[in-house]
Amino acid sequence: MLSHPGRSLATVVGTIVGAAAFVASLGLGSTLNQQVTSSFDVRRATEVVVQPEVSDDREPWLAEPALQRLTRLNGVVAAGRRVALPEQPLHRTSDPRHGVVGAPVLGTDPSALRVIAPALTTGRYFDSFQEDAQAPVVMLSEVVARQLGVHRVGVAVFIAGRPFTVIGIYHDVTRRPEALAAAIIPYSVAHRLGSPVGGRGTKQDVLIETFPGAAQLIGRQAPLALRPEAPTELRAIAPPDPATLRREIEDNTTRSTLMISVIALLIGTISIGNATTAGIAGRTGEIGLRRAVGARSSHIFLQLVLETAALGFLGGVTGALLGVLTTSVASVANGWTPVIEIRVALIACAISAMSGLLAGLLPAARAARLSPVTALQK
């Protein structure tokens, strides 16, 4: 092999490429699977809404002790009360005949506001001080603020004829998209607007933010925590977990990369076979000389098969290193966390050696059948 390095290199190039493609494809496939898993975990359902089956004026499940039991559940990030009031008239002046805008009004406590998580354009959230003091403050969605001509905080707007100070303007929300066209006020203040809370047209619920993957569990536990004496009177709504879709995407990615890897190794095996066949044609005289000095057909066959197997193994080692390097560089360039299994690299080396051995069987068998006289004449 070392006496003709160029010929050996030409023989092993196919294996190098095949092993590199095998390791790189599986490495990148595993890395992509990890990114899919991470992306799904970030975007998995993290919201649960608890509503009453029948409206109750007393609403004991909305009391502070009930919420404290809920927030102690493992998997709950935040939980708070919300009331959705019917559409209310909003205007900039005390005269409701000028510039009236109709918009739904949401009353939330600070915890529920955290669950909704409005993305502020300007201003800030209201806090527990405004909630406890029943301060007349309001957060406007950008849509409502634009209709009212409000571009900054600190100005007054009138909701159902009552003055409120704009404390914040937001352009997006993490949860509860109905808030994108609404005004948000403290939960305690909502009792003083229009229809009484619990009356016709109002809807009360508890908003819960959960850790990724805990929404289904919290959905089952929340009614019992909020109303242990009658959990069936509450209904918890938790979006389905997309775990099945995630597994399908991961399986499809794995199958695709494995198919590409096998094809690459097959190409490498064919390349070794072709290069070995061409190399034996140039070594006919050498084979004849070995036969003339006493080498048997089995010796010629074993030598050539071991050569192709050794070349395949060396190509596998080189290709595996290139595959690991390719996976690492591609992952760093895309900001991913590379997932590399040493087992895959070892498998690539073993398969490459086996491919080299198989690729050399037919050419070695042909060379072993050459007669010494015929070989020396060529």
Secondary structure, DSSP 8 states (H G I E B T S, - for coil): --SSHHHHHHHHHHHHHHHHHHHHHHHHHHHHHHHHHHHHHHHS--EEEEEESS--SS-GGGSHHHHHHHHTSTTEEEEEEEEEEEEEEEESSS-TTSS-EEEEEEEE-HHHHHHH-EEEEEE----HHHHHHT--EEEEEHHHHHHHT--STT-EEEETTEEEEEEEEEEEESS-GGGGGSEEEEHHHHTTSSS-TTSTT-EEEEEEEE-TT-HHHHHHHHHHHH-TT-GGGEEEE----THHHHHHHHHHHHHHHHHHHHHHHHHHHHHHHHHHHHHHHHTHHHHHHHHHTT--HHHHHHHHHHHHHHHHHHHHHHHHHHHHHHHHHHHHHHT------HHHHHHHHHHHHHHHHHHHHHHHHHHHT--HHHHHH-
